């Protein structure tokens, strides 16, 4: 049983590292490489979490909540942070007409609400992200 717990912990850590690297990748996005970088981020999200930014934007609210509820809490937090960082980056970089900023912002706010409901830990960072996303609508 201990080996199984260690394996699960390693998998959680592996996915956290992936999400952190995706968040780090956002800082390197510029107008010249935005489309390919977002494509890489979408590919990684699709492979590991069966998500993409487009899918997040287009999912029904209940479907997204159901999907997020199956993730480890730390992964949901990092996906939220990824959304937040992408929205921040849209202030300086045009991601193209296909980028559904408003829908992604709304889903980010919904994820914050879901996490706030499910966790007993108050997060100033999450509160600040929520405030910024609400102002960005």
TIZABA-100358 format. One record per atom (N, C-alpha, C): atom name; z, y, x; residue in one letter. Coordinates in steps of 0.02 Angstrom, whole numbers, plus 32768, in hexadecimal, padded with zeros to 4 digits. Example, Ala and Ser with C-alpha at 12.3 -4.5 7.8 and 13.67 -1.06 7.14 Angstrom:
! residues 2
N,8186,7EE4,8294,A
CA,8186,7F1F,8267,A
C,8186,7F5B,8294,A
N,8162,7F90,8282,S
CA,8165,7FCB,82AC,S
C,818A,8002,8285,S
//
This chain:
! residues 137
N,8000,7FC4,8029,X
CA,8000,8000,8000,X
C,8000,803F,802C,X
N,8023,803E,8063,X
CA,8027,8077,8090,X
C,7FE3,8088,80AE,X
N,7FBC,8054,80BF,X
CA,7F79,805E,80DA,X
C,7F4D,8081,80A7,X
N,7F54,806C,8068,X
CA,7F2D,808A,8032,X
C,7F3E,80D4,802A,X
N,7F7F,80E5,802D,X
CA,7F94,812B,8028,X
C,7F78,8154,8062,X
N,7F7A,8137,809E,X
CA,7F5F,815A,80D8,X
C,7F15,8167,80D1,X
N,7EF1,8136,80B7,X
CA,7EA9,813E,80AC,X
C,7E9B,8177,807B,X
N,7EBF,8178,8045,X
CA,7EB6,81AD,8013,X
C,7EC6,81F1,8031,X
N,7EFC,81F5,8058,X
CA,7F0D,8235,8079,X
C,7ED5,824A,80A8,X
N,7EB9,821C,80CD,X
CA,7E83,822D,80FC,X
C,7E45,8244,80D6,X
N,7E36,8225,809E,X
CA,7DFD,823A,8076,X
C,7E07,8280,8058,X
N,7E43,828D,8041,X
CA,7E54,82D0,8027,X
C,7E4B,8304,805F,X
N,7E65,82F4,809A,X
CA,7E5E,8321,80D3,X
C,7E15,832B,80E7,X
N,7DEF,82F5,80E7,X
CA,7DA8,82FA,80F9,X
C,7D83,8329,80CA,X
N,7D91,8323,808A,X
CA,7D70,834E,8059,X
C,7D88,8396,805E,X
N,7DC7,839F,806F,X
CA,7DE1,83E4,807A,X
C,7DBE,8404,80B6,X
N,7DB4,83DD,80EB,X
CA,7D90,83F7,8125,X
C,7D49,840A,8113,X
N,7D29,83E0,80EB,X
CA,7CE5,83F0,80D5,X
C,7CE4,8431,80AE,X
N,7D11,8438,807E,X
CA,7D14,8475,8056,X
C,7D23,84B2,8081,X
N,7D50,84AB,80B1,X
CA,7D5F,84E2,80DF,X
C,7D21,84F5,8107,X
N,7CFA,84C4,811D,X
CA,7CBE,84D3,8143,X
C,7C8A,84F5,8117,X
N,7C86,84E3,80D8,X
CA,7C58,8504,80AA,X
C,7C6D,854D,809E,X
N,7CAE,8557,8098,X
CA,7CC8,859C,8090,X
C,7CB8,85C4,80CF,X
N,7CC1,85A6,8109,X
CA,7CB0,85C8,8148,X
C,7C66,85D7,814E,X
N,7C3D,85AC,8133,X
CA,7BF4,85B5,8135,X
C,7BDF,85F4,8110,X
N,7C04,8607,80DE,X
CA,7BF3,8641,80B5,X
C,7BF2,8681,80DE,X
N,7C20,8686,810E,X
CA,7C22,86C3,8137,X
C,7BE2,86CD,815F,X
N,7BBE,8698,816E,X
CA,7B80,869D,8194,X
C,7B42,86A8,816B,X
N,7B4B,86AC,8129,X
CA,7B10,86B6,80FE,X
C,7AF8,86FE,8102,X
N,7AB6,8705,8109,X
CA,7A97,8747,8105,X
C,7A59,8741,80DA,X
N,7A37,8779,80CF,X
CA,79FD,8779,80A2,X
C,79C6,8749,80BA,X
N,79C1,873E,80FB,X
CA,798C,8713,8116,X
C,7999,86C9,810B,X
N,79D9,86B5,810A,X
CA,79E7,866E,8105,X
C,7A0E,865B,80C6,X
N,7A16,8689,8098,X
CA,7A40,867E,805D,X
C,7A2A,8640,8035,X
N,79E9,863B,802A,X
CA,79D0,8604,8001,X
C,79DE,85C0,8021,X
N,79D1,85BA,8062,X
CA,79DD,8579,8083,X
C,7A27,8569,808A,X
N,7A50,859C,8097,X
CA,7A98,8590,809D,X
C,7AB6,857B,805A,X
N,7AA3,859D,8025,X
CA,7ABA,858A,7FE3,X
C,7AA2,8544,7FD2,X
N,7A65,8534,7FE6,X
CA,7A4B,84F0,7FDD,X
C,7A75,84BC,8001,X
N,7A8A,84CC,803F,X
CA,7AB5,849E,8064,X
C,7AF9,8496,8042,X
N,7B14,84CD,802A,X
CA,7B55,84CB,8008,X
C,7B4F,84A0,7FC8,X
N,7B19,84AC,7FA3,X
CA,7B0E,8485,7F66,X
C,7B06,843B,7F75,X
N,7AE3,842B,7FAA,X
CA,7AD8,83E5,7FBE,X
C,7B1B,83C3,7FCE,X
N,7B45,83E5,7FF5,X
CA,7B86,83C8,8007,X
C,7BB2,83C0,7FC9,X
N,7BB3,83F2,7F9D,X
CA,7BDA,83ED,7F5F,X
C,7BC1,83B3,7F34,X
N,7B7F,83AC,7F30,X
CA,7B61,8376,7F08,X
C,7B75,8332,7F23,X
N,7B6F,832A,7F65,X
CA,7B7E,82E9,7F84,X
C,7BC7,82D5,7F7E,X
N,7BF4,8304,7F84,X
CA,7C3B,82F2,7F86,X
C,7C60,82FB,7F43,X
N,7C49,832B,7F1A,X
CA,7C6E,833A,7EDD,X
C,7C43,8337,7E9E,X
N,7C04,8324,7EA5,X
CA,7BD5,8322,7E6D,X
C,7BD3,8366,7E4A,X
N,7BD2,839B,7E72,X
CA,7BCF,83E0,7E5A,X
C,7B9C,8406,7E82,X
N,7B87,843F,7E69,X
CA,7B60,8470,7E8E,X
C,7B6F,84B3,7E6C,X
N,7B5D,84E9,7E8D,X
CA,7B69,852A,7E6F,X
C,7B43,8531,7E2D,X
N,7B06,8519,7E2C,X
CA,7ADE,851B,7DEE,X
C,7AFE,84F0,7DB8,X
N,7B14,84B5,7DCB,X
CA,7B33,8489,7D99,X
C,7B74,84A8,7D7F,X
N,7B9C,84C5,7DAB,X
CA,7BDA,84E6,7D96,X
C,7BC9,851D,7D63,X
N,7B96,8545,7D73,X
CA,7B83,857D,7D47,X
C,7B6B,8564,7D03,X
N,7B49,852C,7D01,X
CA,7B2B,8514,7CC3,X
C,7B57,84E4,7C9B,X
N,7B8C,84CA,7CB9,X
CA,7BB6,849B,7C96,X
C,7BDA,84BC,7C5B,X
N,7BE3,8495,7C27,X
CA,7C0E,84AB,7BF0,X
C,7C56,84B1,7C0C,X
N,7C7D,84DE,7BF0,X
CA,7CC1,84E8,7C08,X
C,7CE9,84A8,7C07,X
N,7CE5,8483,7BD1,X
CA,7D0C,8445,7BCB,X
C,7CF6,8411,7BFF,X
N,7CB5,840F,7C0C,X
CA,7C9A,83E0,7C3D,X
C,7CB3,83F2,7C84,X
N,7CB3,8432,7C93,X
CA,7CCB,8448,7CD5,X
C,7D15,8439,7CDE,X
N,7D3C,8447,7CAA,X
CA,7D84,8439,7CAD,X
C,7D90,83EF,7CB6,X
N,7D6B,83C6,7C92,X
CA,7D72,837D,7C99,X
C,7D61,8368,7CE1,X
N,7D2D,8384,7CFC,X
CA,7D17,8373,7D41,X
C,7D4C,838A,7D74,X
N,7D64,83C7,7D6D,X
CA,7D95,83E3,7D9B,X
C,7DD7,83BB,7D96,X
N,7DE8,83A5,7D5A,X
CA,7E27,8381,7D51,X
C,7E28,833E,7D76,X
N,7DEE,8324,7D87,X
CA,7DEA,82E5,7DAB,X
C,7DF1,82EF,7DF7,X
N,7DED,832D,7E0D,X
CA,7DF2,833C,7E55,X
C,7E3B,8343,7E6A,X
N,7E47,833A,7EA9,X
CA,7E89,8349,7EC5,X
C,7E93,8394,7EBE,X
N,7ED0,83A8,7EB0,X
CA,7EE0,83EF,7EA5,X
C,7EC9,841B,7EDF,X
N,7ED2,8404,7F1C,X
CA,7EBD,842C,7F56,X
C,7E71,8435,7F59,X
N,7E4C,8404,7F40,X
CA,7E03,840A,7F3F,X
C,7DED,843C,7F0A,X
N,7E0F,843C,7ED1,X
CA,7DFF,846D,7E9D,X
C,7E0D,84B3,7EB7,X
N,7E44,84BC,7EDB,X
CA,7E55,84FD,7EF9,X
C,7E1F,8513,7F2A,X
N,7E07,84E6,7F53,X
CA,7DD4,84F7,7F85,X
C,7D91,8505,7F65,X
N,7D80,84E2,7F30,X
CA,7D42,84F1,7F0C,X
C,7D47,8537,7EED,X
N,7D81,8548,7ED3,X
CA,7D8C,858B,7EBA,X
C,7D83,85BE,7EF2,X
N,7DA1,85B1,7F2B,X
CA,7D9A,85DE,7F64,X
C,7D52,85E5,7F7A,X
N,7D2D,85AF,7F79,X
CA,7CE6,85B0,7F89,X
C,7CC0,85DE,7F59,X
N,7CCD,85D7,7F19,X
CA,7CAE,8602,7EE6,X
C,7CBF,864B,7EF4,X
N,7CFE,8658,7F01,X
CA,7D16,869C,7F0E,X
C,7CF2,86BA,7F4B,X
N,7CEE,8694,7F81,X
CA,7CCE,86AD,7FBE,X
C,7C83,86BA,7FB3,X
N,7C63,8690,7F8B,X
CA,7C1D,869A,7F7C,X
C,7C14,86DA,7F54,X
N,7C3F,86E6,7F23,X
CA,7C3A,8723,7EFB,X
C,7C47,8760,7F27,X
N,7C77,875B,7F54,X
CA,7C82,8792,7F84,X
C,7C43,87A0,7FAC,X
N,7C22,876C,7FC2,X
CA,7BE7,8773,7FEC,X
C,7BAD,8791,7FC6,X
N,7BAB,8788,7F85,X
CA,7B74,87A5,7F5E,X
C,7B76,87F1,7F5E,X
N,7BAE,880E,7F73,X
CA,7BB2,8857,7F78,X
C,7B83,8871,7FAF,X
N,7B78,8848,7FE2,X
CA,7B4F,885E,801B,X
C,7B0D,8838,8023,X
N,7B07,87FF,8003,X
CA,7ACB,87D5,800B,X
C,7AAF,87C4,7FC6,X
N,7A6E,87CA,7FBE,X
CA,7A4D,87B7,7F81,X
C,7A3E,876C,7F84,X
N,7A58,8746,7F56,X
CA,7A4E,86FE,7F55,X
C,7A10,86EA,7F2C,X
N,79ED,871B,7F13,X
CA,79B0,870D,7EED,X
C,79BC,870E,7EA2,X
N,7985,870E,7E7E,X
CA,7988,8712,7E35,X
C,79A6,86D3,7E16,X
N,799F,869A,7E37,X
CA,79B8,865B,7E1B,X
C,7A04,8656,7E1D,X
N,7A25,8680,7E44,X
CA,7A6D,867D,7E4B,X
C,7A8E,8699,7E0C,X
N,7AB4,8670,7DEA,X
CA,7AD2,8683,7DAB,X
C,7B19,869C,7DB6,X
N,7B1E,86D9,7DD0,X
CA,7B5E,86F6,7DE5,X
C,7B90,86FA,7DAC,X
N,7B7B,8715,7D73,X
CA,7BAA,871F,7D3B,X
C,7BC7,86DC,7D24,X
N,7B9D,86AA,7D1E,X
CA,7BB4,8668,7D06,X
C,7BE4,8649,7D39,X
N,7BD4,8650,7D79,X
CA,7C00,8634,7DAD,X
C,7C44,8658,7DAD,X
N,7C42,869A,7DA4,X
CA,7C81,86C0,7DA0,X
C,7CAB,86A7,7D66,X
N,7C8C,869F,7D2C,X
CA,7CB1,8687,7CF1,X
C,7CCF,8642,7CFC,X
N,7CA9,8616,7D1E,X
CA,7CC3,85D3,7D2C,X
C,7CFC,85D7,7D5F,X
N,7CF6,8605,7D90,X
CA,7D2D,860E,7DC0,X
C,7D6D,8623,7D9D,X
N,7D67,8651,7D6F,X
CA,7DA2,8668,7D48,X
C,7DBF,862E,7D20,X
N,7D94,8606,7D03,X
CA,7DAA,85CC,7CDD,X
C,7DCF,859A,7D0A,X
N,7DB6,858F,7D46,X
CA,7DD7,8561,7D75,X
C,7E1B,857C,7D88,X
N,7E20,85BE,7D92,X
CA,7E61,85DC,7DA1,X
C,7E92,85CF,7D68,X
N,7E7B,85DB,7D2C,X
CA,7EA7,85D0,7CF1,X
C,7EBD,8587,7CEE,X
N,7E8E,8559,7CFB,X
CA,7E9F,8512,7CF9,X
C,7ED4,8501,7D2F,X
N,7EC8,8518,7D6C,X
CA,7EF7,850A,7DA2,X
C,7F3B,8528,7D93,X
N,7F3C,8566,7D79,X
CA,7F7C,8586,7D68,X
C,7FA2,855F,7D34,X
N,7F7D,8541,7D04,X
CA,7F9D,8518,7CD1,X
C,7FBB,84D8,7CED,X
N,7F97,84B9,7D1C,X
CA,7FAA,8477,7D35,X
C,7FDD,8478,7D6D,X
N,7FE2,84AF,7D91,X
CA,8010,84B0,7DCA,X
C,804E,84D9,7DB9,X
N,8084,84C7,7DD8,X
CA,80C1,84EC,7DCF,X
C,80CA,8521,7E05,X
N,809A,8524,7E32,X
CA,809F,8552,7E6B,X
C,8075,8590,7E5C,X
N,8096,85CA,7E5E,X
CA,8072,860A,7E55,X
C,8050,861B,7E97,X
N,8013,8633,7E92,X
CA,7FED,8645,7ECE,X
C,7FD5,868D,7EC8,X
N,7FEC,86B6,7EF7,X
CA,7FD4,86FC,7EF9,X
C,7F8A,86FC,7F0A,X
N,7F74,86D0,7F36,X
CA,7F2E,86CC,7F48,X
C,7F03,86BC,7F0B,X
N,7F19,868D,7EE3,X
CA,7EF4,867B,7EA7,X
C,7EF3,86B5,7E76,X
N,7F2C,86D8,7E70,X
CA,7F30,8712,7E44,X
C,7EFF,8749,7E5C,X
N,7EFD,8755,7E9D,X
CA,7ED0,8788,7EB8,X
C,7E86,8774,7EAE,X
N,7E77,8733,7EB8,X
CA,7E32,871D,7EAB,X
C,7E20,8727,7E62,X
N,7E4D,8717,7E36,X
CA,7E41,8720,7DEE,X
C,7E35,8769,7DDD,X
N,7E5E,8795,7DF8,X
CA,7E55,87DC,7DEB,X
C,7E12,87F5,7E03,X
N,7DFE,87E0,7E3F,X
CA,7DBE,87F5,7E5B,X
C,7D84,87DA,7E30,X
N,7D88,879B,7E1E,X
CA,7D52,877D,7DF6,X
C,7D4C,87A0,7DB2,X
N,7D85,87AF,7D93,X
CA,7D83,87D2,7D52,X
C,7D64,8817,7D59,X
N,7D73,8839,7D90,X
CA,7D56,887B,7D9B,X
C,7D0B,8877,7DAB,X
N,7CF5,883E,7DC4,X
CA,7CAF,8835,7DD7,X
C,7C81,8827,7D9B,X
N,7C9F,8818,7D62,X
CA,7C77,8808,7D26,X
C,7C51,8844,7D0D,X
//
